[in-house]
Amino acid sequence: MAGVLVATGNAAAMGYAPNVARALFLPLLLLTLAALVLSVISLGSRPAALVVLPQTPGFATPVPARLPLLTLGLLGSASATVGAYLRSTEAGIGTTFDAVVGALWVGVIALLVAAAWRGHDVLLSPTGVRTIGLLGSRRVPWEAGPGLVVPRDVERAPRLRLTIATPALARRRGLVGRATVPVNSVDPRFLAAAVGHYVTHPQHRAAIGTADEYRRLLTELRGATG
């Protein structure tokens, strides 16, 4: 949120206070480069871990670090584009093309902020599995028999196919696409094993979301994999 405010201030400064914009140029450039580099580095981070959410309750996949970092990395360019449009409009030489490009940048940043703001992509709760997208969500109760298909090239797979033994029990809200689960921030095999464990061990579902149950789950899965 602070980055959005700084970028908005920079765009306004470029349009109406050029001296302030020049002073902000170098810090914003360094912030942009650092954020982009960190977002690239974070792409390969997929730990075999879930986040314990006792209030929800549930176990969730970590929030992908690349989203807020990528947003910060693009804020500099977006604010410069919008600022240039404001400056040209102030000078009376603004064009429709400038307005369209500026609007596209604002749209891209808005989508990235919304994606980062929604938080966790996947939630395991006592009642089932929930996947959360930008425009909708899908709930699959444990009784529906959810499962995740792990492909051979799983190291490169950004999503896993979600199978549902009894599709009639699943519920969708908003706009959702194919039945898949994003695994950009979690080890795919680990998540698939966790889902499979609760499908076959219903006696442990009620404790999902507690620290004790998470420790038990880790011990169980590590023992099963060797």
Secondary structure, 3 states (H helix, E strand, C coil): CHHHHHHHHHHHHHHHCHHHHHHHHHHHHHHHHHHHHHHHHHHHCCCCCCEEECCCCEEECCCCCHHHHHHHHHHHHHHHHHHHHHHHHHCCCCCHHHHHHHHHHHHHHHHHHHHHHCCCCEEEECCEEEEECCCEEEEEEHHHCEEEECCCCHHHCCEEEEEECCHHHCEEEECCCCCEEECCCCCHHHHHHHHHHHHHCHHHHHHCCCHHHHHHHHHHHHHHHC
